[in-house]
Each structure stands twice: as C-alpha cells, then as structure tokens.
Amino acid sequence: MPFGLTNAPSTFYTLMTKSLEEHVRHLREVFQTLRENELYVKEEKCLFAQREVPFLGHIVGGGKIQIDKSKIRAIFDWEPPTKVTELRSFLGLANYYQRFIEGYSKITIPLIDLLKKGKKAINKMKQVMTREPIFTLPDYLKSYKIRTDASDYAIREVLMQDGHLVAFKS
C-alpha cells in the first residue's frame, strides 16, 4: 500500500468514496497514472485516510466545513485596530469568513462607516491643507482678540489682530 495506508483508521469519511478500500483503490489509480507520466508528489505534502483536512483556512470533513481553530484563535487575539490599514486588514480576514457569521453585514456596518468617515476626513483635510490661509504678521504694539470654542471633542482658538487672522490653535 502506498504511503503506509495499512495503519489507516477503519472508519473513513470523504466526499468521493464510501469506504477506505474504495479510497485506496482510487489512490492506486492516481499513483499509477502519475508514474506512467513520470510525475511525482511530495509525501510530506499529502494527507491520506484523514477524517478532516485543513483547506484554505477551513477544516473539511465529516460532511462539514468549519473555520480552522487556529484562525479563530488569531481573530480572538487580534489587537483592536488603531489605524485605518489595521482595520482594513481585520475586515479582510472577517470578510473571508463572512458566510459563517449570521448578520455579518449588520455587525460590520459601524466598522465600515469608520473607514468611510476616515476617507471623508482625509479628503476634507486635503481640501483645507491646499487652501492656504493668509496670516497677518503680529504687531506686538497692538492689542489682540482671542476667540475660543470648546466641545466634548475639541477646543479651538483663533488669534486675531485688527480683524485679521494671526494664528489658529485646535
């Protein structure tokens, strides 16, 4: 028997065969075809007579497809994103497994909104940065006016002299 299948478990689940014997027969045909065409497989990259096999981040077997437990652990251990690129990476991983998550879209809307808000904020910043404000050089002999505004999120200060902008602080 190829690759030591004599020690294979007596119960074998597969999508293609109904028994271990049928599976071994199919393997012999495949290996014979490979030999005839001088093609080879790396034994360490092959799994035979397995009840479950890892495949593209999933575990397939027994008529089920599940998320690989190592991927679940990686998701659980993922540090909360602090940058847009980190959030995109997390959502990319989550998107790959979305079919396993009931109500996925509803759960991810707030995260996707963060990306949109970030894009809007960046575009707004680009607009503001490309509009050069005109500052007046201060005359230290004249008086200044300071306007302030505060909210739960920000503080803004504007330094003015003779109705002209001298500086911003926020």
BELKA-V70359 format. One record per residue. N is the residue number from 1. RES is the residue in three letters. PHI is phi in whole degrees, -180 to 180 (none if undefined). OMEGA is omega in whole degrees, 0 to 359 (999 if undefined). NEAR is the number of other ideal C-beta (glycine too) atoms within 10 Angstrom. Layout:
<<N:RES:PHI:OMEGA:NEAR> <N:RES:PHI:OMEGA:NEAR>>
//
This chain:
<<1:MET:none:181:11> <2:PRO:-70:172:14> <3:PHE:55:172:14> <4:GLY:65:180:10> <5:LEU:-76:181:14> <6:THR:-64:180:8> <7:ASN:-95:183:7> <8:ALA:-70:179:16> <9:PRO:-63:183:10> <10:SER:-72:177:7> <11:THR:-99:183:9> <12:PHE:-132:179:18> <13:TYR:-112:175:17> <14:THR:-155:178:19> <15:LEU:-81:188:7> <16:MET:-100:184:7> <17:THR:-125:182:15> <18:LYS:-99:181:10> <19:SER:-149:178:12> <20:LEU:-64:180:18> <21:GLU:-61:178:10> <22:GLU:-64:179:13> <23:HIS:-63:180:19> <24:VAL:-63:178:19> <25:ARG:-62:177:12> <26:HIS:-64:178:13> <27:LEU:-61:179:18> <28:ARG:-59:178:13> <29:GLU:-63:180:10> <30:VAL:-64:181:12> <31:PHE:-64:178:15> <32:GLN:-64:178:11> <33:THR:-63:177:10> <34:LEU:-61:180:12> <35:ARG:-60:181:10> <36:GLU:-60:181:8> <37:ASN:-103:179:8> <38:GLU:53:176:6> <39:LEU:-110:185:9> <40:TYR:-135:174:9> <41:VAL:-121:176:12> <42:LYS:-90:183:6> <43:GLU:-56:183:10> <44:GLU:-68:178:6> <45:LYS:-99:183:6> <46:CYS:-112:174:10> <47:LEU:-124:180:10> <48:PHE:-127:176:17> <49:ALA:54:179:19> <50:GLN:-103:176:14> <51:ARG:-80:178:11> <52:GLU:-139:177:14> <53:VAL:-135:175:12> <54:PRO:-76:180:15> <55:PHE:-152:176:11> <56:LEU:50:177:7> <57:GLY:80:179:13> <58:HIS:-123:169:18> <59:ILE:-115:183:17> <60:VAL:-113:176:18> <61:GLY:163:179:17> <62:GLY:60:180:11> <63:GLY:76:182:8> <64:LYS:-129:170:10> <65:ILE:-125:180:12> <66:GLN:-129:172:14> <67:ILE:-73:177:15> <68:ASP:-58:183:16> <69:LYS:-60:178:10> <70:SER:-68:177:11> <71:LYS:-72:177:17> <72:ILE:-62:179:13> <73:ARG:-64:179:10> <74:ALA:-62:179:12> <75:ILE:-65:181:13> <76:PHE:-63:183:7> <77:ASP:-85:183:7> <78:TRP:-61:177:13> <79:GLU:-68:178:7> <80:PRO:-58:182:7> <81:PRO:-64:176:15> <82:THR:-116:180:8> <83:LYS:-129:180:9> <84:VAL:-59:181:15> <85:THR:-63:178:9> <86:GLU:-67:178:13> <87:LEU:-65:178:17> <88:ARG:-62:179:13> <89:SER:-62:180:13> <90:PHE:-63:179:17> <91:LEU:-65:176:17> <92:GLY:-61:178:9> <93:LEU:-65:180:13> <94:ALA:-62:179:16> <95:ASN:-60:181:12> <96:TYR:-60:183:14> <97:TYR:-104:187:16> <98:GLN:-61:181:12> <99:ARG:-69:177:9> <100:PHE:-91:188:12> <101:ILE:-115:178:14> <102:GLU:-70:179:7> <103:GLY:71:184:7> <104:TYR:-54:183:14> <105:SER:-60:181:9> <106:LYS:-63:181:9> <107:ILE:-70:187:12> <108:THR:-89:181:16> <109:ILE:-53:180:10> <110:PRO:-61:179:8> <111:LEU:-71:179:14> <112:ILE:-66:176:12> <113:ASP:-61:177:10> <114:LEU:-60:178:14> <115:LEU:-64:180:13> <116:LYS:-65:179:9> <117:LYS:-62:178:11> <118:GLY:-62:179:14> <119:LYS:-66:178:11> <120:LYS:-63:181:10> <121:ALA:-65:179:11> <122:ILE:-65:179:11> <123:ASN:-62:177:10> <124:LYS:-62:180:10> <125:MET:-64:178:10> <126:LYS:-61:179:10> <127:GLN:-61:182:9> <128:VAL:-66:182:9> <129:MET:-69:181:8> <130:THR:-88:172:7> <131:ARG:-94:184:7> <132:GLU:-75:175:6> <133:PRO:-72:179:8> <134:ILE:-101:178:6> <135:PHE:-98:174:12> <136:THR:-95:174:14> <137:LEU:-69:183:8> <138:PRO:-70:173:13> <139:ASP:-106:187:11> <140:TYR:-68:178:7> <141:LEU:-90:181:5> <142:LYS:-102:179:8> <143:SER:-82:180:7> <144:TYR:-115:169:13> <145:LYS:-120:177:11> <146:ILE:-118:174:11> <147:ARG:-109:178:9> <148:THR:-127:178:9> <149:ASP:-148:181:10> <150:ALA:-134:175:9> <151:SER:-139:177:7> <152:ASP:-68:187:4> <153:TYR:-112:187:5> <154:ALA:-157:173:8> <155:ILE:-126:181:10> <156:ARG:-129:176:12> <157:GLU:-132:178:13> <158:VAL:-128:177:15> <159:LEU:-101:184:16> <160:MET:-126:175:14> <161:GLN:-146:182:17> <162:ASP:54:179:11> <163:GLY:77:180:7> <164:HIS:-113:181:11> <165:LEU:-72:177:13> <166:VAL:-108:181:17> <167:ALA:-164:172:15> <168:PHE:-111:169:11> <169:LYS:-149:177:10> <170:SER:-151:999:8>>
//
